[in-house]
Amino acid sequence: MTDKMLVEVFASLPPCSGGRLVKKMMKEIEEKYGDRVEIKIYEGINDKVKEYGIETTPAIVIDVDIRIIGVAPSMETLEDALKEAGL
């Protein structure tokens, strides 16, 4: 595999409980799949939020597809979303 899968996380600022949970989950994902994923975390309003049209956080975008929005998923759901995206 030449390119890493891009996982972008969007959380409010200050982060809500869901955002904090998702950020914690991303550390676990990075430990488990770090050689295959690149994780970027954005907090608050920024150009990327506007680009994707995200209105609710937390949100997780996997390779430019909004996969999870408005909830902190279970680790199983997150890993399923990564696998569906080709991880």
NORHUDA-V552705 format. One record per residue. N is the residue number from 1. RES is the residue in three letters. PSI is psi in whole degrees, 0 to 359 (NA if undefined). D_FIRST is the distance of its C-alpha to the first C-alpha in whole Angstrom. Layout:
N/RES/PSI/D_FIRST ; N/RES/PSI/D_FIRST
This chain:
1/MET/129/0 ; 2/THR/320/4 ; 3/ASP/145/6 ; 4/LYS/150/7 ; 5/MET/128/10 ; 6/LEU/124/13 ; 7/VAL/116/16 ; 8/GLU/131/19 ; 9/VAL/134/23 ; 10/PHE/126/26 ; 11/ALA/155/29 ; 12/SER/167/33 ; 13/LEU/116/34 ; 14/PRO/154/36 ; 15/PRO/140/33 ; 16/CYS/177/35 ; 17/SER/322/34 ; 18/GLY/319/32 ; 19/GLY/319/30 ; 20/ARG/319/30 ; 21/LEU/316/29 ; 22/VAL/318/26 ; 23/LYS/321/25 ; 24/LYS/318/26 ; 25/MET/324/24 ; 26/MET/327/21 ; 27/LYS/319/22 ; 28/GLU/319/21 ; 29/ILE/317/18 ; 30/GLU/321/17 ; 31/GLU/322/18 ; 32/LYS/320/16 ; 33/TYR/19/13 ; 34/GLY/330/13 ; 35/ASP/350/10 ; 36/ARG/353/8 ; 37/VAL/149/11 ; 38/GLU/122/13 ; 39/ILE/130/17 ; 40/LYS/132/20 ; 41/ILE/128/23 ; 42/TYR/137/26 ; 43/GLU/137/29 ; 44/GLY/186/32 ; 45/ILE/133/33 ; 46/ASN/177/30 ; 47/ASP/325/29 ; 48/LYS/320/26 ; 49/VAL/315/28 ; 50/LYS/319/30 ; 51/GLU/316/27 ; 52/TYR/348/26 ; 53/GLY/29/30 ; 54/ILE/126/30 ; 55/GLU/346/33 ; 56/THR/137/33 ; 57/THR/159/31 ; 58/PRO/157/29 ; 59/ALA/145/26 ; 60/ILE/123/22 ; 61/VAL/128/20 ; 62/ILE/116/16 ; 63/ASP/57/15 ; 64/VAL/7/18 ; 65/ASP/125/20 ; 66/ILE/113/23 ; 67/ARG/325/22 ; 68/ILE/132/25 ; 69/ILE/136/28 ; 70/GLY/356/31 ; 71/VAL/156/30 ; 72/ALA/114/29 ; 73/PRO/168/27 ; 74/SER/161/27 ; 75/MET/322/24 ; 76/GLU/315/23 ; 77/THR/318/24 ; 78/LEU/315/21 ; 79/GLU/324/18 ; 80/ASP/318/19 ; 81/ALA/320/19 ; 82/LEU/318/15 ; 83/LYS/320/15 ; 84/GLU/330/16 ; 85/ALA/356/14 ; 86/GLY/12/11 ; 87/LEU/NA/10
